[in-house]
Amino acid sequence: MRARIPKNMGGNQNMNSMIKQAQKMQEQITDLQNDIEEREFTATAGGGAVEVVVTGKKTIKALTIKPEVVDPEDIEMLQDLIISAVNEAVNNVETTTENEMGKITGGVSLPGLF
């Protein structure tokens, strides 16, 4: 038994169109990734007692600690504030990346791209 394959039904045109769309999406994703990597994300903890600035590459660029929060008797509180501010800043990077990538990909997760 032989399968019957329909003769040229525009498959090449559809495939070319899909490839062009995928290439355009990849360019948009690359541009967005570069843009996000150049941005800075700021987060605070303890009512502004600790402020951290993180790049889009999730690298700490600046850390500011107000003198009044430095208590030699309570170093653990200061450590907690720093951890909290850093985690918030990194979460801001990730949330921004997911939201803006979702606009390009239509909400479809593309593993390995971001």
C-alpha positions as a Python dict, from the first residue, in 0.01 Angstrom:
ca = {
    (1, 'M'): (0, 0, 0),
    (2, 'R'): (136, 340, -95),
    (3, 'A'): (63, 663, 86),
    (4, 'R'): (-62, 946, -126),
    (5, 'I'): (113, 1272, -57),
    (6, 'P'): (-64, 1582, -185),
    (7, 'K'): (124, 1774, -447),
    (8, 'N'): (266, 2115, -348),
    (9, 'M'): (4, 2276, -122),
    (10, 'G'): (209, 2582, -30),
    (11, 'G'): (409, 2396, 232),
    (12, 'N'): (734, 2563, 133),
    (13, 'Q'): (583, 2910, 167),
    (14, 'N'): (438, 2828, 508),
    (15, 'M'): (771, 2683, 622),
    (16, 'N'): (963, 2987, 499),
    (17, 'S'): (718, 3216, 675),
    (18, 'M'): (756, 3023, 1000),
    (19, 'I'): (1135, 3034, 972),
    (20, 'K'): (1128, 3411, 915),
    (21, 'Q'): (899, 3457, 1217),
    (22, 'A'): (1127, 3243, 1433),
    (23, 'Q'): (1433, 3441, 1319),
    (24, 'K'): (1256, 3770, 1395),
    (25, 'M'): (1155, 3640, 1740),
    (26, 'Q'): (1513, 3530, 1809),
    (27, 'E'): (1642, 3876, 1715),
    (28, 'Q'): (1387, 4038, 1947),
    (29, 'I'): (1483, 3803, 2230),
    (30, 'T'): (1854, 3874, 2180),
    (31, 'D'): (1790, 4250, 2175),
    (32, 'L'): (1580, 4228, 2491),
    (33, 'Q'): (1840, 4013, 2670),
    (34, 'N'): (2109, 4270, 2586),
    (35, 'D'): (1884, 4553, 2701),
    (36, 'I'): (1804, 4383, 3033),
    (37, 'E'): (2171, 4303, 3095),
    (38, 'E'): (2251, 4675, 3068),
    (39, 'R'): (1977, 4782, 3311),
    (40, 'E'): (2013, 4835, 3683),
    (41, 'F'): (1762, 4709, 3938),
    (42, 'T'): (1742, 4867, 4283),
    (43, 'A'): (1586, 4715, 4592),
    (44, 'T'): (1575, 4819, 4955),
    (45, 'A'): (1515, 4652, 5288),
    (46, 'G'): (1449, 4778, 5638),
    (47, 'G'): (1264, 5085, 5520),
    (48, 'G'): (1557, 5195, 5306),
    (49, 'A'): (1825, 5113, 5563),
    (50, 'V'): (1990, 4884, 5308),
    (51, 'E'): (1986, 4948, 4935),
    (52, 'V'): (2133, 4725, 4668),
    (53, 'V'): (2177, 4788, 4297),
    (54, 'V'): (2203, 4481, 4075),
    (55, 'T'): (2270, 4467, 3702),
    (56, 'G'): (2058, 4268, 3461),
    (57, 'K'): (2336, 4011, 3471),
    (58, 'K'): (2253, 3967, 3843),
    (59, 'T'): (2580, 4120, 3957),
    (60, 'I'): (2581, 4349, 4259),
    (61, 'K'): (2690, 4694, 4147),
    (62, 'A'): (2634, 4890, 4467),
    (63, 'L'): (2543, 4832, 4828),
    (64, 'T'): (2447, 5117, 5060),
    (65, 'I'): (2399, 5072, 5434),
    (66, 'K'): (2275, 5359, 5649),
    (67, 'P'): (2498, 5404, 5955),
    (68, 'E'): (2207, 5391, 6200),
    (69, 'V'): (2133, 5029, 6106),
    (70, 'V'): (2486, 4914, 6192),
    (71, 'D'): (2465, 4772, 6543),
    (72, 'P'): (2768, 4570, 6654),
    (73, 'E'): (2538, 4389, 6896),
    (74, 'D'): (2303, 4277, 6618),
    (75, 'I'): (2505, 4186, 6311),
    (76, 'E'): (2249, 3918, 6222),
    (77, 'M'): (1981, 4180, 6156),
    (78, 'L'): (2212, 4364, 5917),
    (79, 'Q'): (2295, 4039, 5739),
    (80, 'D'): (1924, 3961, 5703),
    (81, 'L'): (1857, 4307, 5559),
    (82, 'I'): (2136, 4267, 5304),
    (83, 'I'): (2017, 3921, 5202),
    (84, 'S'): (1661, 4048, 5171),
    (85, 'A'): (1759, 4343, 4952),
    (86, 'V'): (1980, 4131, 4726),
    (87, 'N'): (1712, 3865, 4685),
    (88, 'E'): (1450, 4128, 4601),
    (89, 'A'): (1676, 4289, 4341),
    (90, 'V'): (1753, 3953, 4176),
    (91, 'N'): (1382, 3866, 4179),
    (92, 'N'): (1315, 4200, 4008),
    (93, 'V'): (1558, 4105, 3730),
    (94, 'E'): (1395, 3764, 3685),
    (95, 'T'): (1038, 3899, 3692),
    (96, 'T'): (1119, 4174, 3443),
    (97, 'T'): (1290, 3923, 3215),
    (98, 'E'): (998, 3679, 3228),
    (99, 'N'): (737, 3950, 3172),
    (100, 'E'): (915, 4115, 2882),
    (101, 'M'): (1011, 3785, 2718),
    (102, 'G'): (649, 3673, 2751),
    (103, 'K'): (545, 3971, 2539),
    (104, 'I'): (775, 3850, 2260),
    (105, 'T'): (705, 3478, 2285),
    (106, 'G'): (336, 3511, 2352),
    (107, 'G'): (378, 3349, 2693),
    (108, 'V'): (534, 3032, 2553),
    (109, 'S'): (833, 2918, 2757),
    (110, 'L'): (1137, 2854, 2541),
    (111, 'P'): (1386, 2655, 2750),
    (112, 'G'): (1745, 2768, 2724),
    (113, 'L'): (1668, 3116, 2595),
    (114, 'F'): (1638, 3294, 2927),
}
